[in-house]
Amino acid sequence: MSNKDSIIHSTILGTSRKRATAALLAFWTSVVDSDDDDDNVIVSQQLLTTREHGESKRVCIKNYVAIVESYSLDGIVDFRKHFRLTKMSFEEVLIKIGDKLSMASSVHHTGRPGNDAKTQLLVGLWILANQESYRTVADRFDLTISTAWCYFRKVVDTLVSIASDVIQWPKNESQRQCFSTAFRKRQGFPNVIGTIDGTHIPIVAPHNMANSYINRNKYYSIVLQGVCNARYKFIDCYAGPPGSVHDARVLKMSPLGKKLNHNIHDLVPSDYHLLGDSAYSNASHLLTPYKDNGHLSRKQKNYNYKHSATRVAIEQAYGLLKGRFRILRYVNIYDTKVIPSVIISCCVLHNICVDANDLDVEPYQEDADANVAVGINDRNLDTKGRIKRDDIAEIIN
């Protein structure tokens, strides 16, 4: 029997703690990314503990939080490799929500004292940043599976509770001018305060109304609608509609869409506008590309090019978001009422990282047709929107 077969065999039979420990280390070495090698070395040097759960025994890492705390701000073992954000960003998040986590966990649901806010946040970040099972996460942090899930939910809910403080629409003329100036530096497109688009978050097949979650690419998803500025920071987010819902419909359903219907000029004054793709109707507050029917003028083609080169900010923001928080590449949670909170919590963390200039993330590349816009009828254009689009096409020519 080969060494590999021996490890597998000892794991199955559970013949000894020593052999189970070896199997666990071999497992972690095989499943983690190559950039986690330093972590594997440190873990292998630590004592492991056996946690009994009913009649079964699980081998867990002992004092993993202490290992993480030993990471220096710029040490050889990089905190970011494992939690997808810098240690400084982590400390900033802890400042914002640490007190709330501490209050929520002064007593654990079993009646025992709960872990501190730092441990809860580390558990929550690990689940958001990595695609691991809850059992594996529980073993890593020496917790029961139910406690790991409980900490994850607390972190998500607490992040959502501060979303209105972190994800903010431009409040005044000064902020609008700042946003539009940053966008104009890209391709000269004037008076843009945000770019809007929807993206699909793949999910496991829901237990209820599963068919409504199948999108046009034939997989289950929930839609995230985002608006971002030129720094890739979200200024509005809305998550929850099933994958079968069209982007234009999502906008109408969203709080942003309802606000635009009631007080449009408070959000987007007449001189300003959002940029969106052909999934949306062209309007004075939301400019879209000219529909390419094969007869576009040179000015219209130029407009479309500069529009696309400016609007791409939202796609780049999604690339950073999914590159950092890998749970968004496939959310293995059956309760569709929980998933929107998970998505928004990632958007909150994303904004905190942007503010900290923590953008050294490998962007996630979507499949070529994953978020291709399905155009709508362009014949019944808003008159003011049509005139505004034509005027801008002339200006940027």
Secondary structure, DSSP 8 states (H G I E B T S, - for coil): --HHHHHHHHHHHT--HHHHHHHHHHHHHHHS-GGGHHHHHHHHTS-EEEEEETTEEEEEESSHHHHHHT--TT-SS-HHHHHSS-HHHHHHHHHHHHHHHHHHTSS-TTSS----HHHHHHHHHHHHHS---HHHHHHHHT--HHHHHHHHHHHHHHHHHTHHHHS----SHHHHHHHHHHHHHHH---SEEEEEEEEEEEB---SSSGGGGB-TTSSBEEEEEEEE-TTS-EEEEEEEEETTS-HHHHHHHSHHHHHHHHHHHHHS-TT-EEE--TTS--BTTEE------S---HHHHHHHHHHHHHHHHHHHHHHHHHHH-GGGG-B--S-TTTHHHHHHHHHHHHHHHHHTT----------TTTT-------SS--HHHHHHHHHHHHHT-
